[in-house]
Amino acid sequence: MDQFKITVDQTDAHRLEDLTNKRNALQNLILISQNNPLVRNEELYQKFLKDYECTLTGLDRQCDSLREKYGLDASCDLYIDFQTGIVTKYS
């Protein structure tokens, strides 16, 4: 397996961490809204979906920006340690 590590600056690491945390929170809110009729509010549910879509787009753009900035192949998987900024690439 082809593997190497690079370090991104803390600004990039924090942006990715923020977007990842927001994506995870929205996934949980959507799951709760879908599966619990007591908390189902269609307007709020649609807002969660819209925010989720925007967050995924932002996360994809940030990842694409990092791939370009650091010369990473678009077909590889990236894993980041948000505390250290170390990105591990697996082909």
Secondary structure, DSSP 4 states (H G I P E B T S, - for coil): --EEEEE--HHHHHHHHHHHHHHHHHHHHHHHHHH-TTT--HHHHHHHHHHHHHHHHHHHHHHHHHHHHHT--TTSEEEEETTTTEEEEE-
